[in-house]
C-alpha cells in the first residue's frame, strides 16, 4: 500500500561521508548521496548562512539528498563550509562572511571532478549559498547554476556581468515574500543577465517551509537536471 511522502521520508541511495581538503589546509565535512542506478547528473549544493543556522542539512538540501537520487537519478553532494556544523560533523576553520569560503567552493568543485569523477555537474545555492555560487562557482566544467532565494547582498554588478558574458544557463527561484530580495527587485538586478530564468513563486518565503514548497523546489531542480523524470512522485 502506498503512502504519502513526508518530511522524514528517506529513499534508497548510496550515502557516503566525505572530507574535502581546502587549499589552506582545512577539512570540510560532507556527504554524497549517489543513485543506486543510473546517474542523470550531479548537484553540488551550497548551503545558507551558518550564522543564521544554515548548514548542509538545511531542510531543502537534506530532503534533496533523501529523495532525488531515487526519484530522479541525481547525485547530491553536500558539505559544510568552514566553521559550520551539522549532524555529520563540524568543518575546520571559522565562518568568514563569504570571503575565505571561496577556497571551500573551489575545493568542493575540484573534489567533484577529481575524486567523484562526475560527468555533468550542476551547482545549487540557497540564500548565502547563492552568493558563493555567483562569486566563485565559475569553473568552466559546471553546466548550470540553480539559485534559491538569492539575497544579492554580496553579489556585485561585476559578478552578474561575468555570468551575462559567460552565457551558461541560470535558474533562480524568488519567493514572493522573501526577507531580502522580492521578485520585482530581483527582476531589476537580474535584468542584464539574459541567460538567467527567474521563477517568481507566489506565497513562498525565504526558507521554503512546508511540503508543497519542498515539492515545488525539488521539481524545479529536476526540471533543470533530469526533466524526463518529472513529475516527481508524491507517494511511495
N, C-alpha and C positions, 0 to 999 in steps of 0.2 A: 504494500500500500504506500502510495507516495505521500510526502509531507512537504509543507512549505519550507523554503529556505529561510533560515532565521539568522540573526546576528552572530550566533555561536556556531553556525554550520561550518564544518571543515571537510572538504572533499579530498579525494586521494591525490597525492603528489609525492615526489621525492624531495624531502626537505633537508637541506644540508647547511650546517653552520659554516660561516666563512670568516676569515680575518683578512682585511685589506691593509697593506702597509703603505703609508704615505711617504713622500719624498723627504719629509722632515722627521721620519723615524717613528711615527705613531702607528699603533694598531687600532683599526676600526672594526667593530663587531658588526656582523651582518648575517643574512640568511638567503639562500637561494631555494626557491620552490620551483622544481622542474616537472613538466608534464611526464606522466608515465609513458605516453605515446609520442606522437609527432610534435615537434616544437614549431608553432606557427610564427613566433617572433619572441624576442626577449625585451623586457622592460625594466630599466633601471629607475628606481623611484627615490626622489629627493624629498625628504620629509619637511613638515612645518617647523617653525621656530622653536628650538628647545627651551628657550626662556619662557615660552608660553605653554610648555608641556609637549611640544612636538617631538616625535621620535619615529623610528622605523615601524613601530606598532600603532601609530595613529590610525584610527579605525578604518578609514577607506583603504589604506595600504595593507593593513592586516587582512581585511576581507578580500582584497585583490589576491593576496598570496594564498588565502584559504580556498578560493573559488576558481580563479581564472586558469590555472594550469589544467584543471579537469574540464572546465566549461568551454574553454577556447584555445587550449594548447599553448597558452602564453607562459613563458618562463618569467617569474617575478624575482627581481634582485633588489633586496632592501639592505640598508645599513644605517648605523648611527654615525652622524658626523661627530667630529671631535668634541669630547666632553659630554656627549649625550648618552643617556641610559635608558634601557628598556628591559623587558623580561629576559632578553637574550644576553644582556650584559652591558657594561659601560665602555665606550670607546675612550682611548687615551686622550690626553690634552684637555684644553678648555675652550668653551664657546668663544668665538672671536667675531661675532656680529657679521659673519659672512665674508670676512677678509681671508684669513688662513684657510677657510673652508674650500677655497679654490683648490688647494692641494688634495683635499678629500675627494672632490669631484673628479679631478684628473686621475687620481689613483683608482677610483672606482671604475671609471671608464676603461682604463688600461687593464684592470682586473677582468672585466667582462670579456675583453678580446684575448688577452694573453693567457688567462687561467681557465676561463669558462669556454673559450673558443666560440663565442656567439657569432652567428651569421648575420642576423638582422637585429640591430639594437635601436630601441626607442628610449627616450628619456622623458619621464614624467616629473613634474614638480608641483608641490602643493604649498601655497602661500609663500613662506620664506624659501621653500624649495624651488619656486618658480624664478626667484631672483638668482639663485645659484645656477639654474638651468640657462637662463638668458645670458648671464655673465660669463659662465665657464664651460658649459657643455657644447663647445663649438667644434669638437673633433669631427673631421670630415666623414668619419665612418658611421656617425649617428644618422639615422634615417629621418626621424621627425621628432618634434617636441610636443608634449601634451601638458598644458598648464591649467591647474585647478586653483581658482580664487587668487589670481595674481594681484598683489598689492601695488606693485610697481613703485616701491619706496626707494629701493637702492638701484633699480634698473634705470640707466640713463638713456637719453635720446641717442647717444652714440651706440649703446648696446642694441637698441631697436634698429638703428641704421645698419648695423652689421647683419642682422637677420634679414632685413629687407633686401640687401645686396646679395646675401647668400642664397636666398630663394627656396630653401628647404621648407616643406610644409610645417605649419604650427597650428595646433588646435587649442583654443582656450575656452574654458567654461567659466562664465562670470555670473555669480549669484545676484539675483535681483536685490537682495537685502544685505549685500556684502558690507562688512565693517570698514573696509579700506578703499575699495575701488568698485563703484557701481557701474552697471552696463553703459550708461551714457558717457561717463568719464573714460571708461575703457575704450569705447569707440573712438574718442578723440586721441587718446595716447597711441592707439594701435593703427590710426588712420594711414600712417606712412609705411605700414608693413603689409603690402598687398597679398603676400603669401600666407597671411595669418587668417584663420577662420575663427570668428568669435561666436560662441553659442551662449546667448543670454538665457538664464534659467529662472523662470518665474517661480516665486515663492521660496527660492533657495537662500540659504545663509552661508557664511564663510566656511563653516565646519561640516556642511553637508550631512546634518543629523537626520536620522530616520531611514528605514529600509527602502522606501521609494526613491530617496535621493541617492542612496548607495547603488541601487539598481540602475538608475539613470547614468551615474558617473561611470560605472563599470561597463555599461553598454556603449558609451561614447569612446571609452578606451578600446574596446573590442572593435568598434567601427573603424578605428584607425589601423589597428594591427592585424585583425583577422575578421574582416566583415562577413565572410561566409559562415561564421559561427553564430551569427545573430539569427533570431532573437535569443538572448540568454534565457535559460530555463528559470522558472520561479518556484519549481518543485523538484524534489529528488525522489 
